[in-house]
Structure formats: C-alpha cells, structure tokens
Amino acid sequence: MNIQMVVLIILSLLLVAKIIYLVATKKTDKEQEHAVHHRHHDNR
C-alpha cells in the first residue's frame, strides 16, 4: 500500500466522520428545540 493511499483513506474517513457528527448535532439541536416548544405550549 502507498503512503499516499493511506493518507487519502484517513482524510476521507475524517471527512465522513465530520459530516456524520455535524448531522447528528443538528438533529439533537432540533429535538431539543422541539421539546422546549412543547413545554411552552403545555404552560399556556
């Protein structure tokens, strides 16, 4: 295996992990927002 190939694979894996992390954090943020919104309605 070439060193270039290994570096390329590692970079692509990091990129994929970063995208998954961003998507996951966005989803959790939306869920939290939704929960807060529900609580606000209950208080009314």
C-alpha positions in Angstrom: 0.0 0.0 0.0 1.2 3.5 -0.9 1.6 6.1 1.9 -0.5 8.5 -0.4 -3.3 5.9 -0.4 -3.2 5.6 3.4 -3.3 9.4 3.8 -6.2 9.7 1.3 -8.2 7.0 3.1 -7.6 8.6 6.5 -8.6 12.1 5.1 -11.8 10.7 3.6 -12.7 8.8 6.8 -12.2 12.1 8.8 -14.4 14.0 6.4 -17.2 11.4 6.6 -16.9 11.3 10.4 -17.1 15.2 10.5 -20.2 15.2 8.3 -21.9 12.5 10.4 -21.0 14.5 13.6 -22.5 17.7 12.2 -25.7 15.9 11.1 -26.0 14.2 14.5 -25.6 17.5 16.4 -28.1 19.3 14.1 -30.7 16.5 14.8 -30.2 16.7 18.5 -30.5 20.5 18.5 -33.8 20.3 16.6 -35.1 17.7 19.0 -34.2 19.9 22.0 -35.8 22.9 20.3 -39.0 20.8 19.7 -39.1 19.7 23.3 -38.8 23.3 24.6 -41.5 24.3 22.2 -43.8 21.6 23.6 -43.2 22.6 27.1 -44.1 26.2 26.2 -47.4 25.0 24.8 -48.1 23.0 28.0 -47.6 26.1 30.2 -50.1 28.1 28.2 
